């Protein structure tokens, strides 16, 4: 029932349209309004993307440093790199 979803004092959100329950066009319009009202703000999107970019740039720099330090032992380098990749994937999965 879209009529029960009216603005709760949130003036920055689009108001829902009222209509009979059998009008499919009103339901489609209200679904689009619901999607717009529930999109995350640009600030949160920027923080999320910025964090991912910083993680990947820092990890690539760390890989280069590990490569320079442990160039003589390839197995240790592979083990350390796999641990870092697993930690990175684990950190990214916490967002989802």
N, C-alpha and C positions, 0 to 999 in steps of 0.2 A: 504494500500500500504506500504509494508515493506521498499521499497526503499526511501520513504520520511522520514523514521525514523532513518536515519544514524546518527553516532556519531556526536555530536555537540562539539567536542573538549574534550570529556570526555574519556581520554585514559585508565582509569581504568575499563571501561565497555566493554563488548564484542560487537564487531561490528556485524551488521545484515548481512545476506547473500543475495546476489542479485540473482534473478532468474525470469523466466517467471511467469506471473500471474496464469497460470493454473497448476503449479507444486505444488501439495499438500505437498510434503515432505519439500520443502523450507518454506512453510507457517508454518508447524509444528515445524521445527527447529527454525525459527524466533520467534515463540510463546514461545518456551522454553528459548531462549536468552532474550526475553522481561521479562519473569518471573524472571530470574536470575538478570538482570539489575535493576529491580524494587524492589527487596527484601530489607527490612530495614537492616541497618548495625547491627553488633553484639553489638555495644555500645548502641544503642537505645533499643535493646531487653534486654540487661543487666539492663539498667536503669528502664525499665518498670517492669521487674520481681522483681528486688531488691526493688522497691517501694511497690509492692503488698505484698512481704514477710514482710517488715517492718511494714506495716499497720496491717496485721493480727497478727503479734507477739505483737505489742503494744496494739491492741484491746483486745487480750486474757489476757494480763497482767492487763489491765484496768478492765476487767470483774472480775478477781480475787480480785482486790482491792475493787470494788463495792460490791462483795459478802462478803468480810470481814467487810466492813463498815456498810452495810445495811442488815446484816443477819437476823435481827429481823423483817424486813418489806418486805415480799416477793413480794407484789404488786408493791412497789416502785422500787424494783430491776428489775422486769420484764419490767416495763415501761421504765426505763433507758436503759436496755439492748436492747429493741426494737428500741429505738431512735438511739442508737449507730449503730445497724445493718443497719438501714435505711440510716444513714449518710455514712456508709461504702459502701453500694450498690450504693448510689448516686455518691460517689467519683469514684467508679470503672466504672460506666456507662459513665462517662465523657471521658474515654479513647476510647470508641467505638462509 
